[in-house]
Amino acid sequence: MSAQSEVTDRTSARTRRNSVHATVSEALHSLLSRPLASYHLVLTITFLLTVLGLVMVLSASSVEGYSKDGSAYGLFATQVIFAMLGLTVFYVMLRLPIRLMRRVAAPMMVITTVLLALVLIPGIGTLSQGARRWFVVGGLSVQPSELVKVALCVWGAHLLASRRRENASLKELLIPLLPVALLICVLIILEPNLSTTITIAIIVGALLWFAGLPVKVFLGFVVAGASIAVLLALVEGYRSQRVMSFLGNIDDPQGAGYQARQARFALANGGVFGVGLGQSSAKWNYLPNAHNDFIFAIIGEELGLIGGLLVVILFAVLAFVGFRIAVRSVDPFLRLMTATITVLITAQAFINIGYVIGLLPVTGIQLPLLSAGGTSTLTILAMLGLLASAARHEPEAVAALGAGEPGRVGRWLRLPSPVPYRPSRADMLRDRLDRRGPARSGRRTAAPAASRWTRRFRRRPTDDPAGSAGRRSTRARQAPRTATVRVDYRTGYSGSGRTAGGRDTSVASRQSEARRPSTWPRR
């Protein structure tokens, strides 16, 4: 009897686990199947990270602010101002049409590069802690090297998306993107600022990878970039000491390894549940830059392991949503831009968390939206605004917003309806000619590289009951077209358009067909 009851208990427990798993899976599928799921997730994550960042900056900077300026709210007030400016830029990016976004990409790239050069001039740029990185405008410090990140993401995506033909050569992929990126890196190194140089390299690497750069060439650039980074780290004294301390060659708890050691002490002090919000002991001048580079240590001490895992989960969900938007986008420009922005934000987050917990050497890269830093907060919110705009331009979202109500969020923000992506006839004709050209001429091109771009972000095309467009029967071609509208707001919008011979030519279907790897049309 006991053995039989034990088997029954195990079976019932397994059944309960399976039912819970099925319920959770069904709930997630129902959430993600909504046409505006990606857009709402981006808004939610942005709100949570911004609020959590402001709260933690107030907690981590209160002691240092009071000891320096006599006010515990000085750094917090500055962070609030930049957060408000960043949310305004977020809203502007959300409303900005894609055509205008691509049109202003090159001028913004020129302006930010000029600002990078001007900040190096004594009397214009402000010198602080041995580096000349900031302008002071109205009492607020502005860092041009942070602004150039947004410009490079947008301009690089626009440039590479314009190389839409599959026979684009390797030279067309690298020029002028690589020379401009090298110029930016040189200007940033002269400040000096190695951490921002690393982020610029991440942006360029992501752009080239998702644009279809051959793997061997990409690995060559990675090795060259890593070698240059190691050389720059070893040339400067304090950087080499940080690296040596991380490798264990220097055991100096009061020198190069002081910050990293104190950060681990703070994390250990927090335990699982933390010591309580505002109760950190590390911020009492034990941990330098507690409100900036090492704010994750304060989060771990005050909110414990649970708070640290919450931050990691938020950035992991942001990475999932960002790549989901990139995969579902039909515009090559939006694919490149969203994938690059996602890589940049998540790479910054996990590099920062990595060196705080001791897995990486200290680099000075900030934790997005959580570390104190006005210009960094503004640029990250601008990137998230671009990500939210791309989410509203998903085919299902465009169809839903075009056919139904904009929703409470859309009405409150007064957002315009997104314009569906439609390749022009000239671009489609040019793509057909490009597909025939290499086969006739026999010349070597970078076609495999361009096709890799499509494989990295290719979505399964919609089913065509009548076969491919080239093999459809005459009866299907001559079938009368009838307008159809299919809307189901519980499961998502199916599209609206026409049917011909059993073939769906709705908005969602036509935009899904635009994902085929042979077309790289522009807006």
C-alpha positions as CSV (number, residue, x, y, z in Angstrom):
1,M,0.0,0.0,0.0
2,S,2.8,2.4,0.9
3,A,4.6,1.8,-2.4
4,Q,1.4,2.2,-4.4
5,S,0.5,5.5,-2.6
6,E,4.1,6.8,-3.2
7,V,3.7,6.1,-6.9
8,T,0.3,7.8,-6.9
9,D,1.8,10.9,-5.1
10,R,4.6,11.1,-7.6
11,T,2.2,10.9,-10.5
12,S,0.0,13.6,-9.1
13,A,3.0,15.8,-8.4
14,R,4.2,15.3,-12.0
15,T,0.7,16.1,-13.3
16,R,0.6,19.3,-11.3
17,R,4.0,20.4,-12.6
18,N,3.0,19.7,-16.1
19,S,-0.3,21.7,-15.7
20,V,1.6,24.6,-14.2
21,H,4.1,24.5,-17.0
22,A,1.3,24.4,-19.6
23,T,-0.5,27.3,-18.0
24,V,2.7,29.4,-17.9
25,S,3.5,28.5,-21.5
26,E,0.0,29.4,-22.7
27,A,0.1,32.7,-20.8
28,L,3.4,33.6,-22.4
29,H,2.2,32.6,-25.8
30,S,-0.9,34.6,-25.4
31,L,1.1,37.7,-24.3
32,L,3.6,37.5,-27.2
33,S,1.0,36.7,-29.8
34,R,-0.5,40.2,-29.4
35,P,0.5,42.6,-32.3
36,L,1.9,45.2,-30.0
37,A,3.5,42.9,-27.5
38,S,7.1,44.0,-28.3
39,Y,6.2,47.7,-28.1
40,H,4.5,47.3,-24.7
41,L,7.4,45.3,-23.4
42,V,9.9,48.0,-24.4
43,L,7.8,50.6,-22.7
44,T,7.6,48.5,-19.5
45,I,11.3,47.7,-19.3
46,T,12.2,51.3,-20.0
47,F,9.9,52.5,-17.2
48,L,11.1,50.0,-14.7
49,L,14.9,50.6,-15.4
50,T,14.4,54.4,-15.3
51,V,12.6,54.3,-12.0
52,L,14.9,51.8,-10.4
53,G,17.9,53.8,-11.6
54,L,16.6,57.0,-10.0
55,V,15.9,55.3,-6.7
56,M,19.3,53.6,-6.6
57,V,21.2,56.8,-7.6
58,L,19.5,58.7,-4.8
59,S,20.5,55.9,-2.3
60,A,24.0,55.5,-3.6
61,S,24.9,59.2,-4.0
62,S,23.4,60.7,-0.9
63,V,26.5,60.3,1.3
64,E,29.0,61.6,-1.4
65,G,26.7,64.5,-2.3
66,Y,26.3,65.6,1.3
67,S,30.1,65.4,1.9
68,K,30.9,67.4,-1.2
69,D,28.1,69.9,-1.7
70,G,26.2,69.8,1.6
71,S,23.1,68.3,0.0
72,A,22.2,64.6,-0.2
73,Y,20.0,65.4,-3.3
74,G,22.4,67.2,-5.6
75,L,23.5,64.3,-7.8
76,F,20.0,62.9,-7.7
77,A,18.5,66.2,-8.9
78,T,20.9,66.3,-11.9
79,Q,20.0,62.7,-12.7
80,V,16.3,63.5,-12.6
81,I,16.8,66.4,-15.0
82,F,18.7,64.2,-17.5
83,A,16.1,61.5,-17.1
84,M,13.3,64.0,-18.0
85,L,15.3,65.1,-21.0
86,G,15.9,61.5,-22.0
87,L,12.2,60.7,-21.8
88,T,11.5,63.7,-24.0
89,V,14.0,62.4,-26.5
90,F,12.5,58.9,-26.2
91,Y,9.1,60.4,-27.2
92,V,10.7,62.3,-30.1
93,M,12.3,59.2,-31.4
94,L,9.0,57.3,-31.0
95,R,7.3,59.9,-33.2
96,L,10.1,60.3,-35.7
97,P,9.2,58.9,-39.2
98,I,11.6,56.3,-40.5
99,R,12.3,58.3,-43.7
100,L,13.3,61.4,-41.7
101,M,15.3,59.3,-39.3
102,R,17.4,58.0,-42.2
103,R,17.6,61.5,-43.7
104,V,19.1,63.1,-40.6
105,A,21.5,60.2,-39.9
106,A,24.5,61.6,-41.8
107,P,24.2,65.2,-40.5
108,M,24.0,63.9,-36.9
109,M,27.1,61.8,-37.6
110,V,29.0,64.9,-38.8
111,I,27.8,67.1,-35.9
112,T,28.7,64.5,-33.2
113,T,32.1,63.9,-34.8
114,V,32.8,67.7,-34.8
115,L,31.8,67.9,-31.1
116,L,34.3,65.1,-30.4
117,A,37.0,67.2,-31.9
118,L,36.0,70.4,-30.2
119,V,36.0,68.8,-26.7
120,L,39.7,68.2,-27.0
121,I,40.5,71.9,-27.4
122,P,41.5,73.6,-24.1
123,G,39.1,76.2,-23.0
124,I,36.2,74.5,-24.8
125,G,36.3,71.0,-23.2
126,T,36.3,70.7,-19.5
127,L,39.3,68.9,-17.9
128,S,38.3,66.6,-15.0
129,Q,40.3,63.7,-13.4
130,G,42.9,63.9,-16.1
131,A,40.5,63.6,-19.0
132,R,38.9,66.1,-21.3
133,R,35.5,64.6,-22.1
134,W,32.8,67.1,-21.3
135,F,31.2,70.3,-22.3
136,V,29.5,72.4,-19.6
137,V,26.2,73.7,-20.8
138,G,23.9,75.6,-18.4
139,G,25.6,73.9,-15.4
140,L,25.1,70.5,-16.9
141,S,27.9,68.3,-18.2
142,V,27.4,66.9,-21.7
143,Q,29.7,64.1,-23.0
144,P,29.9,64.0,-26.9
145,S,31.3,60.5,-26.9
146,E,28.0,59.3,-25.6
147,L,26.0,61.2,-28.2
148,V,28.1,59.7,-31.0
149,K,26.8,56.2,-30.1
150,V,23.3,57.0,-31.2
151,A,24.4,58.7,-34.4
152,L,26.7,55.8,-35.3
153,C,24.0,53.2,-34.7
154,V,21.5,55.0,-37.0
155,W,24.0,56.1,-39.6
156,G,25.7,52.8,-39.8
157,A,22.4,50.9,-40.2
158,H,21.3,53.4,-42.9
159,L,24.6,53.0,-44.7
160,L,24.7,49.2,-44.7
161,A,21.0,48.8,-45.5
162,S,21.6,51.0,-48.5
163,R,24.0,48.3,-49.7
164,R,20.9,46.2,-50.4
165,R,22.2,44.3,-53.4
166,E,23.4,40.8,-52.7
167,N,26.4,41.3,-54.9
168,A,27.8,44.1,-52.7
169,S,31.5,43.8,-52.5
170,L,33.5,43.7,-49.3
171,K,34.8,47.2,-49.9
172,E,31.3,48.6,-50.1
173,L,30.5,47.0,-46.7
174,L,33.6,48.5,-45.0
175,I,33.9,51.9,-46.6
176,P,33.1,54.6,-45.3
177,L,31.9,52.9,-42.1
178,L,35.3,51.6,-41.0
179,P,37.3,54.8,-41.6
180,V,34.7,56.9,-39.8
181,A,34.6,54.5,-36.9
182,L,38.5,54.6,-36.7
183,L,38.4,58.4,-36.6
184,I,35.9,58.4,-33.8
185,C,38.0,55.9,-31.8
186,V,41.1,58.0,-32.2
187,L,39.3,61.1,-31.0
188,I,37.9,59.3,-28.0
189,I,41.3,57.7,-27.1
190,L,42.8,61.2,-27.1
191,E,40.4,62.3,-24.3
192,P,41.3,59.5,-23.0
193,N,38.4,57.2,-22.6
194,L,39.0,53.5,-23.2
195,S,35.5,52.3,-22.0
196,T,33.7,54.4,-24.7
197,T,36.2,53.1,-27.3
198,I,35.2,49.6,-26.4
199,T,31.5,50.4,-26.9
200,I,32.2,52.0,-30.3
201,A,34.0,48.8,-31.3
202,I,30.9,46.8,-30.1
203,I,28.6,49.0,-32.3
204,V,30.8,48.6,-35.4
205,G,31.2,44.8,-34.8
206,A,27.4,44.3,-34.4
207,L,26.7,46.4,-37.6
208,L,29.2,44.4,-39.7
209,W,28.1,41.0,-38.3
210,F,24.5,41.5,-38.9
211,A,25.2,43.1,-42.3
212,G,26.8,39.8,-43.4
213,L,30.5,40.3,-43.2
214,P,32.3,37.1,-43.9
215,V,33.2,35.2,-40.8
216,K,36.9,35.0,-41.5
217,V,37.1,38.7,-42.0
218,F,35.0,39.4,-39.0
219,L,37.2,37.2,-36.8
220,G,40.2,39.0,-38.1
221,F,38.7,42.4,-37.1
222,V,37.9,40.9,-33.6
223,V,41.4,39.7,-33.1
224,A,42.9,43.0,-34.3
225,G,40.5,45.0,-32.0
226,A,41.2,42.9,-29.0
227,S,45.0,43.3,-29.6
228,I,44.6,47.1,-29.8
229,A,42.5,47.1,-26.6
230,V,45.1,45.1,-24.7
231,L,47.9,47.3,-26.0
232,L,46.0,50.5,-24.8
233,A,45.3,48.9,-21.5
234,L,49.0,48.0,-20.9
235,V,50.3,51.4,-22.0
236,E,48.4,53.4,-19.4
237,G,49.7,52.7,-15.8
238,Y,46.4,52.5,-13.9
239,R,44.8,50.4,-16.7
240,S,47.6,47.8,-16.6
241,Q,47.4,47.7,-12.8
242,R,43.7,46.9,-13.0
243,V,44.4,44.1,-15.5
244,M,47.2,42.7,-13.5
245,S,45.1,42.8,-10.3
246,F,42.3,41.0,-12.0
247,L,44.8,38.3,-13.2
248,G,46.2,37.9,-9.7
249,N,49.6,39.2,-10.5
250,I,49.2,42.2,-8.1
251,D,47.8,41.6,-4.7
252,D,47.2,45.1,-3.4
253,P,43.9,45.4,-1.6
254,Q,44.4,49.1,-1.0
255,G,45.6,49.9,-4.5
256,A,44.5,48.7,-8.0
257,G,42.2,46.0,-6.6
258,Y,40.5,48.2,-4.0
259,Q,37.3,49.0,-5.8
260,A,36.7,45.4,-7.1
261,R,37.4,44.0,-3.6
262,Q,35.0,46.5,-1.9
263,A,32.3,45.7,-4.5
264,R,32.5,42.0,-3.7
265,F,32.3,42.8,0.1
266,A,29.2,44.8,-0.6
267,L,27.6,42.0,-2.5
268,A,28.5,39.5,0.2
269,N,27.0,41.8,2.8
270,G,23.7,41.9,1.0
271,G,23.0,38.2,1.1
272,V,19.8,36.9,-0.4
273,F,17.3,39.6,0.7
274,G,19.6,42.6,1.2
275,V,20.1,44.9,4.1
276,G,17.3,47.2,3.0
277,L,16.9,50.2,0.7
278,G,19.2,53.0,1.8
279,Q,21.0,50.9,4.4
280,S,24.2,50.2,2.4
281,S,27.5,50.6,4.3
282,A,29.7,50.5,1.2
283,K,28.4,53.9,0.1
284,W,29.9,55.5,3.2
285,N,33.2,56.2,1.3
286,Y,34.2,52.6,1.4
287,L,33.4,52.0,-2.3
288,P,34.5,54.8,-4.7
289,N,32.1,55.6,-7.5
290,A,29.3,53.7,-5.8
291,H,26.7,55.7,-7.6
292,N,28.3,55.3,-11.0
293,D,30.4,52.3,-12.2
294,F,29.7,50.2,-9.2
295,I,26.0,50.8,-8.5
296,F,25.3,47.2,-9.1
297,A,27.2,46.4,-5.9
298,I,24.9,48.8,-4.0
299,I,21.9,47.1,-5.6
300,G,23.2,43.8,-4.5
301,E,23.9,45.0,-1.0
302,E,20.6,46.8,-0.4
303,L,18.2,44.6,-2.4
304,G,20.2,41.4,-2.1
305,L,20.5,38.5,-4.6
306,I,16.8,39.0,-5.5
307,G,17.4,42.6,-6.6
308,G,20.5,41.7,-8.6
309,L,18.6,38.9,-10.3
310,L,15.8,41.3,-11.1
311,V,18.2,43.6,-12.9
312,V,19.7,40.7,-14.8
313,I,16.3,39.4,-15.8
314,L,15.2,42.9,-17.0
315,F,18.2,43.2,-19.3
316,A,17.8,39.6,-20.5
317,V,14.1,40.3,-21.4
318,L,15.3,43.5,-23.2
319,A,17.7,41.4,-25.2
320,F,15.0,38.9,-26.2
321,V,12.6,41.7,-27.1
322,G,15.2,43.6,-29.1
323,F,16.1,40.6,-31.2
324,R,12.5,39.7,-31.6
325,I,11.8,43.1,-33.1
326,A,14.8,42.7,-35.4
327,V,13.6,39.3,-36.6
328,R,10.0,40.5,-37.2
329,S,11.0,43.7,-39.0
330,V,10.8,43.8,-42.8
331,D,12.9,46.9,-43.3
332,P,16.6,46.1,-43.5
333,F,17.4,49.5,-41.9
334,L,15.2,48.7,-38.9
335,R,16.7,45.2,-38.6
336,L,20.2,46.4,-38.5
337,M,19.5,49.3,-36.2
338,T,17.5,47.3,-33.6
339,A,19.9,44.4,-33.5
340,T,22.9,46.8,-33.0
341,I,21.1,48.8,-30.3
342,T,20.2,45.6,-28.5
343,V,23.7,44.2,-28.6
344,L,25.1,47.5,-27.4
345,I,22.8,48.0,-24.4
346,T,22.9,44.4,-23.2
347,A,26.7,44.2,-23.8
348,Q,27.2,47.3,-21.6
349,A,25.0,45.8,-18.9
350,F,26.6,42.5,-18.7
351,I,30.2,43.8,-19.0
352,N,29.4,46.1,-16.0
353,I,27.8,43.3,-14.0
354,G,30.8,41.1,-14.9
355,Y,33.5,43.3,-13.5
356,V,31.4,44.2,-10.4
357,I,31.1,40.5,-9.5
358,G,34.7,39.8,-10.4
359,L,34.4,37.9,-13.7
360,L,36.0,40.7,-15.8
361,P,38.6,43.4,-15.2
362,V,37.3,46.8,-14.3
363,T,36.7,48.8,-17.5
364,G,34.5,51.7,-16.4
365,I,31.6,50.9,-18.6
366,Q,28.4,52.0,-16.9
367,L,25.2,50.1,-16.2
368,P,22.6,51.5,-18.6
369,L,19.9,53.6,-17.0
370,L,21.0,52.6,-13.5
371,S,24.4,54.2,-13.2
372,A,24.5,58.0,-12.5
373,G,25.5,59.7,-15.7
374,G,23.4,62.3,-17.4
375,T,24.5,62.0,-21.1
376,S,24.6,58.2,-20.8
377,T,21.0,58.1,-19.5
378,L,19.9,60.5,-22.3
379,T,21.5,58.4,-25.1
380,I,20.2,55.1,-23.7
381,L,16.6,56.4,-23.6
382,A,17.1,57.7,-27.1
383,M,18.1,54.2,-28.3
384,L,15.1,52.7,-26.4
385,G,12.9,55.2,-28.2
386,L,14.3,54.0,-31.5
387,L,13.7,50.4,-30.4
388,A,10.0,51.2,-29.5
389,S,9.5,52.9,-32.8
390,A,10.8,49.8,-34.6
391,A,8.4,47.7,-32.6
392,R,5.5,49.8,-33.8
393,H,6.6,49.2,-37.4
394,E,6.4,45.4,-37.1
395,P,4.0,44.1,-39.9
396,E,1.4,42.9,-37.4
397,A,1.6,46.1,-35.4
398,V,1.2,48.2,-38.5
399,A,-1.8,46.2,-39.6
400,A,-3.4,46.4,-36.1
401,L,-2.9,50.1,-35.7
402,G,-4.1,50.8,-39.2
403,A,-7.3,48.9,-38.7
404,G,-8.3,49.4,-35.1
405,E,-8.1,51.8,-32.2
406,P,-4.6,53.1,-31.2
407,G,-5.2,51.9,-27.6
408,R,-4.9,53.8,-24.4
409,V,-1.2,54.3,-24.6
410,G,-1.4,55.5,-28.2
411,R,-4.2,57.9,-27.5
412,W,-2.4,59.3,-24.4
413,L,0.9,59.8,-26.3
414,R,-0.9,61.0,-29.5
415,L,1.3,58.9,-31.7
416,P,0.8,58.8,-35.4
417,S,0.0,55.6,-37.2
418,P,3.1,53.9,-38.5
419,V,3.6,53.9,-42.2
420,P,3.8,50.3,-43.7
421,Y,7.0,49.4,-45.4
422,R,6.5,49.1,-49.2
423,P,9.5,48.6,-51.5
424,S,9.3,50.8,-54.6
425,R,9.0,49.2,-58.0
426,A,12.3,50.6,-59.1
427,D,14.1,48.9,-56.2
428,M,12.4,45.6,-56.9
429,L,13.3,45.8,-60.6
430,R,16.9,46.7,-59.6
431,D,17.1,43.7,-57.3
432,R,15.9,41.4,-60.0
433,L,18.6,42.7,-62.3
434,D,21.2,42.3,-59.6
435,R,20.2,38.7,-59.1
436,R,20.8,38.0,-62.8
437,G,23.9,40.0,-63.1
438,P,26.5,37.9,-61.2
439,A,25.4,34.7,-62.9
440,R,26.0,36.2,-66.3
441,S,29.1,38.1,-65.7
442,G,30.8,35.4,-63.6
443,R,32.7,37.9,-61.5
444,R,33.4,37.2,-57.8
445,T,31.3,39.2,-55.3
446,A,30.5,39.2,-51.7
447,A,27.1,37.5,-52.3
448,P,27.7,34.8,-49.6
449,A,28.3,37.5,-47.1
450,A,25.1,39.3,-47.9
451,S,23.1,36.1,-47.8
452,R,24.5,35.5,-44.3
453,W,22.8,38.7,-43.3
454,T,19.5,37.3,-44.4
455,R,20.1,34.0,-42.7
456,R,20.9,35.7,-39.4
457,F,17.6,37.5,-39.5
458,R,15.4,35.4,-41.7
459,R,11.8,34.6,-40.7
460,R,10.0,31.7,-42.2
461,P,7.9,33.0,-45.1
462,T,4.1,32.7,-45.1
463,D,2.6,29.6,-46.7
464,D,1.5,30.0,-50.3
465,P,-1.1,27.4,-51.1
466,A,-0.8,28.2,-54.8
467,G,2.9,27.6,-54.9
468,S,5.6,30.2,-55.5
469,A,5.0,33.3,-57.6
470,G,6.9,31.9,-60.5
471,R,5.0,28.6,-60.6
472,R,1.4,29.7,-60.0
473,S,-1.1,28.4,-62.5
474,T,-2.8,30.6,-65.0
475,R,-6.1,30.0,-63.2
476,A,-4.6,31.4,-60.0
477,R,-3.2,34.5,-61.9
478,Q,-6.6,35.2,-63.5
479,A,-8.7,34.6,-60.4
480,P,-10.8,37.6,-59.3
481,R,-9.5,39.6,-56.4
482,T,-11.8,40.2,-53.4
483,A,-11.2,42.4,-50.5
484,T,-10.9,40.7,-47.1
485,V,-10.5,42.0,-43.6
486,R,-9.7,39.6,-40.8
487,V,-9.3,41.0,-37.3
488,D,-9.1,39.1,-34.1
489,Y,-8.1,41.3,-31.2
490,R,-7.7,38.3,-28.8
491,T,-5.0,36.6,-30.8
492,G,-3.7,39.4,-32.9
493,Y,-4.4,41.0,-36.3
494,S,-4.2,38.7,-39.3
495,G,-4.1,41.5,-41.9
496,S,-6.3,43.2,-44.4
497,G,-5.9,43.1,-48.1
498,R,-6.9,40.9,-51.1
499,T,-6.9,37.3,-52.0
500,A,-6.1,36.0,-55.5
501,G,-6.5,32.3,-56.3
502,G,-6.2,31.3,-52.6
503,R,-3.0,33.4,-52.1
504,D,-3.0,35.8,-49.2
505,T,-1.9,39.3,-50.4
506,S,-2.8,41.1,-47.1
507,V,-0.6,43.7,-45.5
508,A,1.0,41.2,-43.2
509,S,1.5,38.7,-46.0
510,R,3.0,41.2,-48.4
511,Q,5.4,42.5,-45.8
512,S,6.3,38.9,-44.8
513,E,7.2,38.3,-48.5
514,A,9.5,41.3,-48.3
515,R,11.7,39.3,-45.9
516,R,12.9,37.0,-48.7
517,P,16.7,37.1,-48.8
518,S,16.8,38.3,-52.4
519,T,15.5,41.8,-51.7
520,W,17.3,44.6,-49.9
521,P,15.0,47.5,-50.8
522,R,15.3,50.9,-49.3
523,R,12.5,53.2,-48.0
